């Protein structure tokens, strides 16, 4: 491992040196001649700004290296977040299993970190070598943050290896060791935020003169309009990605296990990885909607291309992958119930959940228009199917994805209570439970009330709507107030030992409001007050999240100190469940590659959107087939590399032990 540390340090030094040299090059070119300003506004600077390597497509080289690096970075940034949480759970519960599991997560992390660093160095060299003028321009604007980035990379390397190698030495000083893990997460998140500012500047440039590209305000360039949305989206996506990759690792180890103890350990590890991934997956569509909405606000042209233009069909592929992930995650939970005594009481619900998931999946992937021949359009009466065209609109899709999320959460509740039998009445559990449930309820009601008030006080003119359009703001606000009342009533029911009824009522009210009322009302708003549609989506998000959070609080209160039918038989699970974990990993890797293409491709033939045009021979929007081949290549490379890295990390692990 000392060699790995040396490699990381070497890469860091290389990155720092490259940043300094290219920043100096940018300053010199700025002094000697106006590299950007000499050209016609909106075009790229001069000749000699593009290079190729062995005659290959420079854009594809950068595309593949950047995407594979991003996948490793997502794993390296996502895993520490739940590794530290698992370690904390082990300390609080005094269960060494969680401590060993967190240690195993970190071992995977340490093995993957050097590969991430090497790919980062390769990405820097390919960018600077193949796009020298453009990267000179970017380093001229962001060179200060590049120095900070390189120094933070040192800090991340040191904090990671301190966290990993001091595990046994600080076993009796867990507070200090957990602090190292928290430091690792803080530094890693800061690194991600800095890199995000560079890529979002290319999509939503601020703080520069649009005509010349000259820097006006570094602060505006760094904190550009898409910076915060991409931070939120990537933070959640990294945890989801890391959870599914860890789950696949555990599945492979489970299938190769020689003893029952090993199978039990890796079955449990796969469950934890899948649980973490699902937990982060639930809010991920909301974060994606937030990012997409802000892209449309920054540039309606990019927004229209994204949802209704050249990139619209990529979202059909995205819908298929997301649907596969949700269905696969639910299927894993359902198969996992076979290891739980008493779960047969709830298996009857699975067929209904399956129908809901498949129907919502169908709505989620239905396009608004269909690629039909002229003869087919004549038979159908146009390019738009008379019924399917409504399912292809965002109002229907928002309702469908929220129903999927609620169904997935219900699957988890069934799994959680499968081996519980006799419950201690909530009224007999003391003050602590009542205080916690009340506090969670008050928090949810406060958030709902604040947004309901903002809707009623919203000035329609701020959305470019006529004053009389304010009547369309009333119904969503009323539904938020109804949800507040439902939460209060459900709290009372829980305290009088009617928690099951309370959960059913809360989910019923939420489904009615989110799916069947706002889902339909969205079509009215789309026609009469279209800019307000984004507020409808926020209402749906708040209603669903409040239901999930308060429903979880009720469930914890209901089954606290409940008797068990029997212990979970870890390791006794059908082998098809492990193939499901592998499928989930492949799906999330493909999804990340696809979304990376969409985010970058929305700029089309611009390096920096609206400021510096890409005049190279590769400045074209790839076809779907071309894109699919490159994304598939990135997926194969990543999975191959990560398999090799995990194999290396397992060489030091004794075959007879589940964890070193």
FENPE-V763584 format. One record per run of one state. SS is the DSSP state (H for helix, E for strand, L for the rest). FROM is the first residue (numbers start at 1). TO is the last residue. If there is no record, write none. Layout:
# FENPE-V763584
SS,FROM,TO / SS,FROM,TO
This chain:
# FENPE-V763584
L,1,1 / H,2,32 / L,33,57 / H,58,93 / L,94,95 / H,96,130 / L,131,131 / H,132,165 / L,166,173 / H,174,203 / L,204,207 / E,208,208 / L,209,214 / E,215,215 / L,216,217 / H,218,222 / L,223,226 / H,227,255 / L,256,259 / H,260,298 / L,299,299 / H,300,308 / L,309,311 / H,312,339 / L,340,342 / H,343,345 / L,346,346 / H,347,365 / L,366,373 / H,374,380 / L,381,387 / H,388,391 / L,392,393 / H,394,416 / L,417,419 / E,420,420 / L,421,425 / H,426,428 / L,429,430 / H,431,456 / L,457,459 / H,460,463 / L,464,466 / H,467,495 / L,496,498 / H,499,528 / L,529,529 / H,530,558 / L,559,563 / E,564,564 / L,565,574 / H,575,601 / L,602,605 / E,606,608 / L,609,611 / E,612,613 / L,614,623 / H,624,650 / L,651,660
